[in-house]
């Protein structure tokens, strides 16, 4: 089988995206009749546009296939949920995320499922299923190309209301050597059950500095640019935004002990809107946070992570400024 030397912080950040981020990332738009998930439009994030469980650059090939699975259970408390959800200024959600990835010499496929359960209002729930089969090419010993199809399906309100279907293509380029870890390009078409459909593109890259300050630490930067090519709407549907978004996510993993690590993180993005109801709107959003992870928590291949994130959105639009603080806790289980 393939032996994967997985970077724990990478796995945590990928799964934590769904536990503490995917539920709210969809809903912070003025056209959203259902918070958490935007029924008229959801905004793709550079991470969620291609959910990839990446191997370390020191991947060792022992045979022709392997299967990796992970499950993450978590919860989140938000101090200001009004900007993205119906009902209440504070809100709590429970989440489940599972992923199975199968690798062969010329094949890379994964299936991911995310379920978000809101404790106060079922209309804020989200079910998300992602299927992503791809083909692997190695133009050189240090570069791997993985073009893939990406099929998404979503439901709202405890899975009873279809939301949208997404059809896209993705190109992932992994680099085994150097600071540049990967490049990712994603194009997708979203077919909404209600409202006008749209197209999205996303381009991102990841830079990793390992043992930059102390042995075993990791500094990661992920700059990205994404676009939303939305329709202008109709008389029955409010005009939806059409925007370009540029930003960067940063994190630093510091190993306190062999099993305990601390990870400060920050992000910033600028989003100028091209089409928006009621005038011109530009948003600047930034976050900062801190998380603590404990490996081998109550057994091997289990990790407990507790985190805090502060978010501020500054907008030229009316009533679009907000501040939100969130606390989250996740338990990750890896299966090889």
C-alpha positions in Angstrom: 0.0 0.0 0.0 1.0 3.6 -0.2 2.5 4.9 3.1 1.4 8.4 3.7 3.3 10.6 6.1 0.4 12.9 6.7 0.9 16.4 8.0 -1.5 16.6 11.0 -2.1 20.3 10.7 -3.1 19.9 7.1 -5.6 17.2 7.9 -7.0 19.3 10.7 -7.3 22.4 8.6 -9.1 20.6 5.8 -11.6 18.9 8.0 -12.0 22.0 10.3 -13.0 23.9 7.2 -16.3 22.0 7.2 -16.7 21.8 11.0 -16.1 25.5 11.8 -16.1 27.2 8.4 -18.3 25.6 5.7 -21.5 26.3 7.5 -20.9 30.0 7.8 -18.9 30.6 4.6 -22.0 30.1 2.4 -24.3 32.6 4.1 -22.7 36.0 4.5 -24.4 37.6 1.5 -27.2 40.1 1.3 -29.2 37.9 -1.1 -29.5 35.0 1.4 -33.0 34.2 2.6 -31.6 31.3 4.6 -28.5 32.1 6.6 -25.6 29.7 6.9 -26.5 28.5 3.4 -27.2 31.0 0.7 -30.3 29.8 -1.2 -29.8 32.4 -4.0 -26.0 32.1 -3.9 -23.2 30.5 -1.9 -19.7 31.8 -2.0 -17.0 29.2 -2.7 -13.9 29.4 -0.6 -10.4 28.5 -1.9 -10.3 25.5 0.5 -13.7 24.1 -0.1 -13.6 24.4 -3.9 -11.3 21.3 -3.9 -11.3 19.2 -0.8 -8.0 17.3 -1.0 -6.3 15.2 1.6 -2.7 15.7 0.5 0.1 13.4 1.3 3.4 14.7 2.6 6.1 15.4 0.1 8.0 12.4 1.5 5.3 9.9 0.2 6.8 6.4 -0.1 5.4 4.1 -2.8 5.2 0.5 -1.6 2.5 -0.9 -3.9 -0.2 0.2 -6.2 -3.2 1.2 -4.0 -4.2 2.5 -0.7 -7.3 3.8 1.0 -7.4 6.5 3.7 -10.5 7.6 5.7 -11.2 10.3 8.3 -14.1 11.3 10.4 -14.4 14.5 12.3 -17.1 15.5 14.9 -17.3 19.0 16.2 -19.3 21.9 17.4 -19.1 25.7 17.1 -20.5 28.6 19.2 -20.9 32.0 17.4 -21.3 35.3 19.4 -22.9 37.1 16.4 -24.9 34.9 14.1 -27.2 37.6 12.7 -24.8 38.2 9.8 -25.2 34.7 8.5 -28.2 33.0 10.1 -31.8 33.3 10.9 -32.8 33.9 14.5 -30.6 35.0 17.4 -27.4 36.8 17.9 -25.7 33.7 19.4 -25.8 30.4 17.7 -24.5 26.8 18.1 -24.0 24.2 15.5 -22.9 20.5 15.6 -21.1 19.1 12.6 -20.0 15.8 11.1 -17.4 15.4 8.3 -16.2 12.2 6.7 -13.9 11.5 3.8 -12.7 8.4 2.0 -9.8 8.7 -0.4 -8.5 5.9 -2.6 -5.2 6.1 -4.4 -3.7 4.0 -7.2 -0.7 4.5 -9.4 -2.9 6.3 -12.0 -6.0 7.1 -10.1 -7.0 9.4 -7.2 -10.6 9.5 -6.0 -12.4 10.8 -3.0 -15.8 11.0 -1.5 -16.6 13.6 1.2 -19.8 14.2 3.2 -20.5 17.1 5.5 -23.5 17.6 7.8 -24.3 20.7 9.8 -27.0 20.6 12.5 -28.1 23.9 14.0 -29.5 23.7 17.5 -31.9 26.6 17.1 -33.2 26.6 13.6 -33.3 23.6 11.2 -33.4 26.0 8.2 -29.7 26.7 8.9 -28.7 23.1 8.4 -26.7 21.9 5.4 -25.9 18.5 3.9 -23.0 18.5 1.4 -21.9 15.5 -0.7 -18.7 15.8 -2.9 -17.5 13.1 -5.3 -14.2 13.8 -7.0 -12.6 11.1 -9.3 -9.3 12.0 -10.9 -6.3 10.7 -12.9 -2.7 11.0 -11.8 0.2 12.0 -14.1 3.8 12.4 -13.1 5.6 14.5 -15.7 8.7 14.4 -13.4 9.7 12.6 -10.2 8.8 15.7 -8.1 5.6 16.8 -9.8 2.2 15.1 -9.8 -0.7 16.4 -11.9 -4.3 15.3 -10.8 -7.1 16.5 -13.2 -10.5 15.5 -11.8 -14.2 15.9 -12.1 -15.9 17.4 -9.1 -19.6 16.7 -8.4 -21.4 18.4 -5.5 -25.0 18.0 -4.1 -26.4 20.0 -1.2 -29.6 19.9 0.9 -31.1 22.2 3.5 -33.3 21.8 6.5 -32.3 18.4 7.8 -31.8 17.2 4.3 -35.4 17.8 3.2 -34.8 20.7 0.8 -32.6 20.3 -2.3 -30.3 23.4 -2.6 -28.0 23.1 -5.6 -26.0 20.7 -7.7 -22.5 21.7 -8.8 -20.5 20.3 -11.8 -16.9 21.2 -12.2 -13.4 20.3 -13.2 -10.3 20.6 -11.0 -6.6 20.5 -11.6 -4.3 19.9 -8.7 -0.5 20.1 -9.1 1.6 18.7 -6.2 5.3 19.5 -5.8 7.4 17.1 -3.8 10.3 19.6 -3.3 10.6 23.3 -2.7 8.5 25.9 -0.8 5.6 25.6 -3.3 3.6 22.6 -2.1 0.7 22.7 -4.6 -1.3 24.7 -7.1 -5.0 24.3 -7.5 -7.4 25.5 -10.2 -11.1 24.9 -10.1 -14.0 25.8 -12.4 -17.6 24.9 -11.5 -21.2 25.5 -12.6 -23.9 25.5 -9.9 -27.5 24.6 -10.7 -29.7 26.1 -8.0 -33.1 24.6 -7.1 -34.3 28.1 -6.5 -32.8 31.2 -8.1 -30.4 31.8 -10.9 -27.4 29.6 -11.6 -23.8 30.8 -11.6 -20.2 29.9 -12.6 -17.2 30.1 -10.3 -13.5 29.9 -10.8 -10.8 29.6 -8.1 -7.0 29.6 -8.3 -4.8 29.1 -5.2 -1.4 28.0 -4.2 0.2 26.8 -1.0 3.6 27.7 0.3 5.1 25.7 3.2 8.2 26.5 5.3 9.0 23.5 7.5 11.3 23.9 10.5 11.4 27.7 9.8 12.0 28.8 13.4 12.3 25.6 15.4 12.5 21.9 14.6 9.1 20.5 13.5 7.2 23.8 13.0 5.4 24.7 9.8 4.5 28.1 8.3 1.9 28.0 5.6 0.6 30.7 3.2 -2.2 30.2 0.8 -2.9 33.1 -1.6 -5.9 32.8 -3.8 -8.2 34.5 -6.3 -11.8 33.5 -7.0 -14.6 34.9 -9.2 -18.3 34.6 -9.2 -20.0 35.0 -12.6 -23.5 35.4 -11.4 -26.6 36.2 -13.4 -28.2 39.6 -12.8 -31.5 38.1 -11.8 -35.1 38.7 -12.8 -38.2 40.5 -11.5 -38.9 37.7 -9.1 -35.4 37.3 -7.9 -33.2 40.0 -6.4 -30.1 41.0 -8.2 -27.2 39.0 -7.0 -23.6 40.0 -6.6 -20.9 39.4 -9.2 -17.5 39.8 -7.7 -13.8 39.1 -7.7 -12.2 38.1 -4.5 -8.5 38.1 -3.7 -7.0 37.1 -0.3 -4.5 35.0 1.6 -4.7 32.6 4.5 -1.8 32.0 6.8 -1.1 29.7 9.7 1.9 28.7 11.9 2.1 25.3 13.6 4.3 25.3 16.7 5.1 21.9 18.4 4.9 22.5 22.1 5.5 18.8 22.8 5.6 15.7 20.7 1.8 15.4 21.0 0.6 19.0 21.6 0.8 21.8 19.1 -0.4 25.4 18.9 -1.5 27.1 15.7 -2.1 30.8 15.3 -3.8 31.7 12.1 -5.0 34.8 10.1 -6.7 35.6 6.9 -7.6 38.7 4.8 -9.5 39.2 1.6 -10.8 42.1 -0.5 -13.9 41.6 -2.6 -15.0 44.3 -5.0 -18.6 43.7 -6.2 -19.4 44.3 -9.9 -23.2 43.8 -9.6 -25.1 44.5 -6.4 -28.6 45.6 -5.7 -28.8 49.2 -4.4 -25.4 50.5 -5.5 -21.6 49.9 -5.2 -20.2 47.6 -2.5 -16.7 46.6 -1.6 -15.9 44.3 1.3 -12.6 43.8 3.3 -12.7 40.9 5.6 -10.0 39.7 8.1 -9.8 37.0 10.7 -7.3 35.9 13.4 -7.4 33.0 15.7 -5.6 30.4 17.8 -6.1 26.6 18.1 -4.5 24.0 20.3 -4.3 20.3 19.1 -3.6 17.2 21.1 -2.5 14.1 19.1 -3.3 10.6 20.3 -6.2 11.9 22.3 -7.9 8.9 24.0 -6.1 6.6 21.6 -3.9 6.5 18.5 -5.0 8.3 15.3 -7.3 10.6 17.3 -6.7 14.3 17.6 -8.6 16.9 19.7 -8.6 20.5 18.6 -10.0 23.5 20.4 -10.0 26.9 18.6 -11.0 30.5 18.7 -11.5 32.8 15.7 -12.3 36.6 15.6 -13.7 37.9 12.3 -14.4 41.4 11.1 -16.1 42.5 7.9 -15.8 46.1 6.7 -18.1 47.0 3.8 -19.2 50.0 1.8 -22.6 48.4 1.6 -25.4 49.4 4.0 -25.7 47.1 7.1 -22.9 44.8 5.9 -20.4 45.5 8.6 -20.2 42.8 11.3 -17.9 41.3 14.0 -18.2 37.7 15.0 -16.3 35.6 17.6 -16.5 31.8 17.5 -15.3 28.9 19.7 -15.0 25.4 18.2 -14.0 22.0 19.3 -13.3 19.0 17.0 -12.3 15.4 17.4 -10.6 13.8 14.4 -10.3 10.1 13.8 -8.0 8.8 11.0 -8.3 5.4 9.4 -5.6 3.8 7.2 
